[in-house]
Amino acid sequence: MSSSAKNDIDRLLADKLHQVIGSSPASVAESLVKMGLQNKKREGIQMFAVSIFAAAVNKATLETFLSDARFGDIRPLVTATLAIAGKPNMTALTLLGHCLLTTEMASNVTFSAEFRKKMGQASIWDGELSSGSLSDKQKAILAEKKRLIDAKSAKALGSGFLKFTGLDSGRMTADESALFGNSARGKSSEEAGAATALSTTGNASGAESSAKIGSNEASSESTRNVTTPDLDSDEAEVPAQILDFYRNVIGRSEAEVLESIRKKGVDKFVEDGRKLMARDPTGEKTRAAGSRVG
């Protein structure tokens, strides 16, 4: 099978992969990166609250909670990135909540402290759930989650989330960086903000991409291959961040994205994508306007 065919098949099945592998710390971290939560304390606080709540309640109760106006900053991001058929991905949000329960910050939050009492332990990885007041069914569900997710990666997701969103100013450990990537973290807020701006706009003017496609310059930005039979080559490398923004935040179909790349060329597509990300990072305005990619 050619790499082009493989990539096409993978893209068609990407949003269904959770049905065979479920949510993992790595997949949840990837979604958080796609949501653009780096150094976003306000959104981080909202995600913390929603995820901790998800760990303690059923799906219907979570959906009602997330619809509250107080979560207006993150609701469209969750819908675009951490959802299945337009509904919050309960498995992913619950996992994040339990991972956050491994952090010291959870000890200072009244809701999580009370939930810990109900479980009879600080997190599902800290005991056998033999005490507390959970039902046998709840204990069985949490025991299975504990079996599937190892404590080390769970703690890395929880503590890494706090550092990624800026709620913890410490520098990421190797395990945390493995989940969230190697972007600037643990630096001053001014340095981190500058790094975020550069990763979003490419440069101060937004006129050029930070990594020219097809150039020999080394770039730390991850890229993905897209099939472009109408261009000079069968495939082209496009920054993953740009593709994820159009597909998962703006909600463009694969056909629309490819049409825009073919129409504009890769460099112009990337340049325009960076400008759009800078103007409308959540994609809310673009979705509301119903504008097309190209």
C-alpha positions in Angstrom: 0.0 0.0 0.0 1.3 3.4 -0.9 1.9 6.0 1.8 -0.7 8.2 0.0 -3.4 5.5 0.3 -2.5 4.8 3.9 -2.8 8.5 4.8 -6.1 8.8 3.1 -7.5 5.8 4.9 -6.1 7.0 8.2 -7.8 10.4 7.7 -11.2 8.8 6.9 -11.0 6.8 10.2 -9.3 9.3 12.4 -12.4 10.5 14.3 -13.5 6.9 14.9 -10.3 5.6 16.3 -11.6 6.1 19.8 -14.1 3.2 19.2 -11.3 0.7 19.2 -8.6 2.2 21.5 -10.7 4.4 23.7 -9.3 7.6 25.3 -5.8 7.6 26.6 -3.6 10.3 28.3 -1.9 10.8 24.9 -5.1 11.2 22.9 -6.6 13.6 25.5 -3.4 15.7 25.6 -3.5 15.8 21.8 -7.0 17.1 21.9 -6.0 19.8 24.5 -3.2 21.0 22.2 -5.7 21.2 19.3 -8.0 23.3 21.5 -5.3 25.9 21.8 -5.2 25.9 25.6 -1.5 26.7 26.0 -1.1 29.5 28.6 -4.9 30.0 28.7 -5.5 30.2 32.4 -9.2 31.2 32.1 -10.0 28.3 29.8 -7.8 26.0 31.9 -9.8 26.8 35.0 -13.1 26.1 33.1 -11.7 22.8 31.7 -10.5 21.8 35.2 -14.0 22.3 36.6 -15.8 20.5 33.8 -13.4 17.5 33.9 -13.5 17.1 37.6 -17.3 17.3 37.5 -17.4 14.8 34.6 -15.4 12.3 36.7 -18.2 12.3 39.3 -21.5 12.4 37.3 -23.3 10.9 34.4 -23.3 12.1 30.8 -26.6 13.9 30.9 -25.6 15.8 34.0 -22.3 16.8 32.5 -24.0 18.1 29.3 -26.3 20.3 31.4 -23.4 21.6 33.4 -21.3 22.4 30.3 -24.3 24.3 28.8 -24.0 26.9 31.6 -23.1 30.4 30.4 -20.0 30.3 32.7 -18.4 27.9 30.3 -18.9 29.9 27.2 -15.1 30.1 26.6 -14.5 26.4 26.3 -17.9 25.0 25.2 -17.2 25.6 21.4 -13.7 24.2 21.8 -15.0 21.0 23.5 -17.7 20.7 20.8 -15.1 21.0 18.1 -12.4 18.9 19.6 -13.5 16.7 22.5 -16.9 15.6 21.3 -18.5 12.6 19.5 -21.5 13.4 17.2 -21.7 16.9 18.7 -21.9 15.6 22.3 -19.1 15.9 24.9 -16.7 12.9 24.8 -17.5 11.7 28.3 -14.8 9.1 28.3 -12.1 11.6 27.5 -13.4 14.3 29.9 -13.8 11.7 32.7 -10.3 10.5 32.2 -8.9 14.0 32.3 -10.9 14.6 35.5 -9.4 11.5 37.2 -5.9 12.5 36.1 -6.4 15.9 37.6 -7.4 14.3 40.9 -3.7 13.1 41.1 -2.6 16.7 41.3 -2.0 18.9 44.4 -4.3 21.5 43.0 -7.2 19.1 43.3 -6.5 19.1 47.1 -7.4 22.8 47.2 -10.7 22.4 45.4 -13.7 21.7 47.6 -15.6 19.6 45.0 -12.7 17.3 44.3 -11.9 17.0 48.0 -15.5 15.8 48.6 -15.3 13.5 45.6 -12.1 12.0 47.0 -14.0 11.2 50.3 -16.7 9.5 48.3 -14.1 7.3 46.5 -12.3 6.7 49.8 -8.9 7.7 48.3 -7.2 10.6 46.5 -7.4 9.1 43.0 -8.3 5.8 41.4 -4.6 4.9 41.2 -4.0 5.3 45.0 -5.8 2.3 46.3 -8.3 -0.6 45.5 -11.5 1.5 46.0 -12.4 -0.7 48.9 -13.6 2.1 51.1 -15.8 5.2 50.4 -19.4 5.2 49.4 -19.3 4.4 45.7 -21.8 1.8 44.4 -20.4 -1.5 43.3 -21.1 -0.5 39.7 -19.2 2.7 40.0 -16.3 0.8 41.6 -16.2 -1.7 38.8 -16.1 1.1 36.2 -13.3 3.0 37.9 -11.3 -0.2 38.6 -11.4 -0.9 34.8 -10.3 2.6 34.0 -7.4 2.1 36.5 -6.5 -1.2 34.8 -6.3 0.4 31.4 -4.4 3.6 32.3 -1.1 3.4 34.2 -0.5 5.8 37.1 2.6 7.3 35.6 0.9 8.5 32.4 -2.2 9.6 34.4 -0.1 11.8 36.6 1.8 13.2 33.6 -1.5 14.3 32.0 -2.9 15.8 35.2 0.2 17.8 36.1 1.1 18.5 32.5 -2.4 20.0 31.9 -1.8 22.5 34.7 1.6 23.6 33.3 0.3 23.6 29.7 -2.6 26.0 30.6 -0.4 28.2 32.8 -2.1 27.2 36.1 1.3 25.9 37.2 4.3 27.9 36.2 6.7 25.1 36.7 8.8 23.5 33.9 7.4 20.4 32.3 9.0 17.0 33.1 10.1 14.7 30.3 6.9 12.6 30.7 4.7 15.7 30.5 6.5 17.0 27.5 6.1 13.7 25.8 2.4 14.2 26.0 2.1 17.9 25.2 5.1 18.5 22.9 8.1 20.7 23.3 6.6 24.1 23.1 7.9 26.8 25.5 6.7 26.1 29.0 7.9 26.9 32.5 9.2 30.2 31.2 8.0 33.7 32.2 4.5 34.6 31.1 6.0 37.2 28.7 8.2 34.6 27.1 5.5 32.0 26.9 3.1 34.5 25.4 5.6 35.4 22.8 6.2 31.8 22.0 2.4 31.1 21.7 2.0 34.1 19.3 4.8 32.9 17.1 3.4 29.4 16.9 0.0 30.9 16.0 0.9 33.6 13.5 4.2 32.5 12.1 5.8 36.0 12.7 4.9 39.5 13.9 3.3 40.5 10.6 1.7 37.2 9.9 2.7 37.6 6.3 5.0 34.5 6.1 4.8 31.1 7.6 7.4 30.2 10.2 8.3 27.1 8.2 8.4 27.3 4.5 7.0 24.2 2.8 9.6 22.6 0.6 12.5 24.6 2.0 15.6 23.1 3.6 15.2 25.0 6.8 14.8 22.8 9.9 11.6 23.3 11.8 10.3 22.0 15.1 6.7 22.3 13.9 5.1 19.0 13.2 3.7 18.5 9.7 1.4 16.0 7.9 1.4 14.8 4.4 -1.7 15.7 2.2 -2.4 14.2 -1.2 -2.3 17.0 -3.8 -2.4 15.4 -7.2 -3.1 18.7 -9.0 0.1 20.3 -7.6 3.7 19.6 -8.7 4.0 16.6 -6.4 1.5 13.9 -5.3 2.0 14.9 -1.7 2.8 18.1 0.2 3.8 18.7 3.8 1.4 21.1 5.7 1.8 22.1 9.4 -0.4 19.9 11.5 -1.6 22.9 13.5 -3.1 24.5 10.4 -4.8 21.3 9.2 -6.2 20.7 12.7 -7.5 24.2 12.9 -9.4 23.9 9.6 -10.7 20.4 10.2 -11.4 20.4 14.0 -11.9 24.0 15.0 -13.5 25.5 11.8 -15.1 22.2 10.9 -14.1 22.0 7.2 -14.4 18.7 5.4 -11.4 17.0 3.9 -12.6 17.9 0.4 -12.8 21.6 1.3 -9.3 21.6 2.8 -7.8 19.9 -0.2 -9.7 22.2 -2.6 -8.2 25.2 -0.9 -4.7 23.8 -0.9 -5.0 23.1 -4.7 -6.4 26.5 -5.4 -4.0 28.6 -3.4 -0.9 26.4 -3.3 0.6 25.2 0.0 2.5 28.4 1.0 -0.5 30.7 0.6 -2.8 28.1 2.3 -0.5 28.1 5.3 -0.1 31.9 5.3 -3.9 32.5 5.2 -4.4 29.8 7.9 -2.1 31.5 10.3 -3.8 34.8 9.8 -7.2 33.3 10.4 -6.0 31.6 13.5 -4.7 34.9 14.8 -7.9 36.7 14.1 -10.3 34.0 15.2 -8.5 31.4 17.4 -11.6 29.6 18.5 -13.1 29.6 15.0 -16.4 30.8 16.4 -16.7 33.9 14.2 -15.8 31.9 11.0 -18.3 29.2 11.8 -21.0 31.7 12.5 -20.3 33.5 9.2 -20.4 30.2 7.4 -17.4 31.2 5.3 -15.5 28.8 3.1 -11.9 27.8 3.3 -10.8 29.2 0.0 
